[in-house]
Amino acid sequence: KNKEMMGMVASIVLSCDDPGIPCDASNLVHRAALLMLNARRKAPPFRVGDATPGVAAHLSKRIPAGGGLGGGSSDAARMLLGLNRFLGMDLTIEQLSAMASQLGSDVPFFLHGPSSICTGRGEIVHPIARPRPRWATLVLPEIAMPTPRVYQVFDSLGLGKAQAGSGAGDSSGRPGSDQPAW
């Protein structure tokens, strides 16, 4: 092994096609990569003196930043999943979810899919059957609406509580079904 590489601090290089997205340690994807690299450094068969792997990643944003749709959180979840596979860590979804909750309350949601009901701060994820397709209209004003604030307002309005995990039933979205009514 190259002596200069032995014990080297992990390098994370992040780029993005949206110039408004920070690519430094404030970015959730960057933080997810650091979390995984630190976990890898602590896991066997990693030995003191081994070169620490680095990461170079490029984000292609398709979900508008500041739209309150969890775009950064979903990107962070994909980084966790990708590095888990790339680094051969074989962490379970439960282990990845615990790591994801360190990044943000909604990051664990994006490790499960395609549909889930979340409780707690959002970090406790209960996968459910996919609801039947329905129409939705998204309005994206030119102001930022960070995801945590969107859910704070949603929760303060008391919306969705009657539908959240109401028990067994059919997939109609009616009360008593196992599908949310949205």
C-alpha positions as CSV (number, residue, x, y, z in Angstrom):
1,K,0.0,0.0,0.0
2,N,1.0,3.5,-0.7
3,K,2.3,5.0,2.6
4,E,0.7,8.4,1.9
5,M,-2.7,6.8,1.6
6,M,-2.5,4.9,4.9
7,G,-4.8,6.4,7.5
8,M,-5.8,9.3,5.2
9,V,-8.9,11.2,6.2
10,A,-11.8,10.4,4.0
11,S,-12.3,12.9,1.1
12,I,-15.8,13.7,0.0
13,V,-16.3,15.6,-3.2
14,L,-19.8,16.6,-4.1
15,S,-21.1,18.5,-7.1
16,C,-24.6,19.4,-8.3
17,D,-26.3,20.5,-11.5
18,D,-28.2,23.2,-9.5
19,P,-25.8,26.0,-8.5
20,G,-28.0,27.0,-5.6
21,I,-27.4,23.7,-3.8
22,P,-24.4,23.8,-1.4
23,C,-21.9,21.0,-1.9
24,D,-20.1,21.3,1.4
25,A,-20.6,19.6,4.8
26,S,-24.0,21.4,5.2
27,N,-25.5,19.2,2.4
28,L,-27.4,16.1,3.7
29,V,-25.8,14.0,1.0
30,H,-22.3,15.0,2.1
31,R,-23.2,14.3,5.7
32,A,-24.7,10.9,4.7
33,A,-21.4,10.0,3.0
34,L,-19.4,11.0,6.0
35,L,-21.6,9.0,8.3
36,M,-21.1,5.9,6.1
37,L,-17.4,6.4,5.8
38,N,-17.0,6.8,9.5
39,A,-19.2,3.6,10.1
40,R,-17.0,1.7,7.6
41,R,-13.8,2.8,9.4
42,K,-15.2,1.3,12.6
43,A,-16.4,-2.0,11.0
44,P,-14.3,-5.1,10.6
45,P,-12.3,-6.1,8.6
46,F,-11.1,-2.4,8.5
47,R,-7.7,-2.2,10.2
48,V,-5.7,0.7,11.5
49,G,-3.5,1.9,8.7
50,D,-5.9,0.9,6.0
51,A,-6.6,3.7,3.5
52,T,-9.9,5.4,4.2
53,P,-12.1,5.3,1.1
54,G,-13.3,8.6,-0.4
55,V,-16.4,9.5,-2.3
56,A,-17.0,11.6,-5.3
57,A,-20.7,12.1,-6.2
58,H,-22.8,14.3,-8.5
59,L,-26.4,15.3,-7.7
60,S,-28.8,15.7,-10.5
61,K,-31.7,17.5,-8.9
62,R,-35.2,16.7,-10.1
63,I,-37.2,17.7,-7.0
64,P,-37.1,21.5,-6.5
65,A,-35.0,22.6,-3.6
66,G,-37.0,24.3,-0.9
67,G,-40.2,22.7,-2.2
68,G,-41.0,20.9,1.0
69,L,-40.9,17.6,-0.9
70,G,-37.9,16.0,0.9
71,G,-35.6,16.1,-2.1
72,G,-32.4,16.5,0.0
73,S,-33.6,13.8,2.4
74,S,-34.3,11.3,-0.5
75,D,-30.8,12.1,-1.9
76,A,-29.2,11.4,1.5
77,A,-31.1,8.1,1.8
78,R,-29.8,7.0,-1.7
79,M,-26.3,7.9,-0.6
80,L,-26.6,5.6,2.4
81,L,-28.0,2.8,0.3
82,G,-25.4,3.3,-2.4
83,L,-22.4,3.4,-0.1
84,N,-23.8,0.4,1.9
85,R,-23.6,-1.6,-1.3
86,F,-20.4,-0.1,-2.7
87,L,-18.4,-0.5,0.5
88,G,-19.8,-4.0,1.1
89,M,-21.1,-3.1,4.5
90,D,-24.3,-5.2,4.3
91,L,-26.1,-3.1,6.9
92,T,-29.8,-3.9,7.3
93,I,-32.6,-1.4,6.5
94,E,-33.1,-1.1,10.3
95,Q,-29.4,-0.2,10.8
96,L,-29.5,2.3,7.9
97,S,-32.7,3.8,9.3
98,A,-30.9,4.4,12.6
99,M,-28.1,6.2,10.8
100,A,-30.6,8.1,8.6
101,S,-32.5,9.4,11.6
102,Q,-29.2,11.1,12.7
103,L,-29.4,13.1,9.4
104,G,-33.1,14.2,9.6
105,S,-36.5,13.0,10.7
106,D,-37.7,12.2,7.2
107,V,-34.6,10.5,5.8
108,P,-35.6,7.0,7.1
109,F,-38.8,7.3,5.1
110,F,-36.9,7.2,1.9
111,L,-35.3,3.9,2.8
112,H,-38.7,2.3,2.8
113,G,-41.1,2.3,-0.1
114,P,-43.0,3.0,-2.0
115,S,-45.5,4.1,0.7
116,S,-45.3,4.4,4.5
117,I,-46.9,6.0,7.5
118,C,-44.4,7.8,9.8
119,T,-44.7,8.4,13.5
120,G,-42.6,10.0,16.2
121,R,-40.7,12.9,14.7
122,G,-41.1,11.0,11.4
123,E,-38.2,8.6,12.0
124,I,-40.4,5.6,12.9
125,V,-41.5,4.2,9.5
126,H,-44.3,1.7,9.0
127,P,-44.4,0.5,5.4
128,I,-47.9,0.1,3.9
129,A,-49.3,-1.1,0.7
130,R,-49.2,1.4,-2.2
131,P,-52.4,3.5,-2.3
132,R,-54.4,3.4,-5.5
133,P,-53.3,6.2,-7.9
134,R,-55.0,9.6,-7.4
135,W,-54.5,13.0,-8.9
136,A,-52.6,15.7,-7.2
137,T,-51.6,19.2,-8.1
138,L,-48.3,20.6,-6.9
139,V,-47.9,24.3,-6.6
140,L,-44.3,25.4,-6.2
141,P,-44.2,29.1,-5.3
142,E,-40.9,31.0,-5.7
143,I,-40.3,30.9,-2.0
144,A,-38.4,28.2,-0.1
145,M,-40.5,25.9,2.0
146,P,-38.1,23.6,3.9
147,T,-39.6,20.1,4.5
148,P,-39.5,20.3,8.4
149,R,-41.6,23.6,8.3
150,V,-44.1,22.1,5.9
151,Y,-44.7,19.2,8.2
152,Q,-44.9,21.4,11.3
153,V,-47.7,23.4,9.7
154,F,-49.4,20.2,8.4
155,D,-49.3,18.7,11.9
156,S,-50.6,21.9,13.5
157,L,-53.6,21.7,11.3
158,G,-54.5,18.2,12.6
159,L,-54.7,16.9,9.0
160,G,-54.1,13.1,8.4
161,K,-54.5,12.0,12.0
162,A,-57.8,10.1,11.4
163,Q,-56.2,8.2,8.5
164,A,-52.8,7.4,10.0
165,G,-52.6,3.7,10.8
166,S,-56.3,3.2,11.5
167,G,-56.2,-0.6,11.4
168,A,-57.2,-3.4,9.2
169,G,-59.5,-3.1,6.3
170,D,-59.7,-2.8,2.5
171,S,-57.5,-0.6,0.3
172,S,-60.2,1.9,-0.5
173,G,-58.8,4.7,1.7
174,R,-62.0,4.7,3.8
175,P,-61.7,4.8,7.6
176,G,-61.0,1.3,8.9
177,S,-59.0,0.5,5.8
178,D,-55.2,0.0,5.9
179,Q,-54.7,2.7,3.3
180,P,-54.6,6.4,4.1
181,A,-57.4,8.5,2.6
182,W,-55.2,10.9,0.8
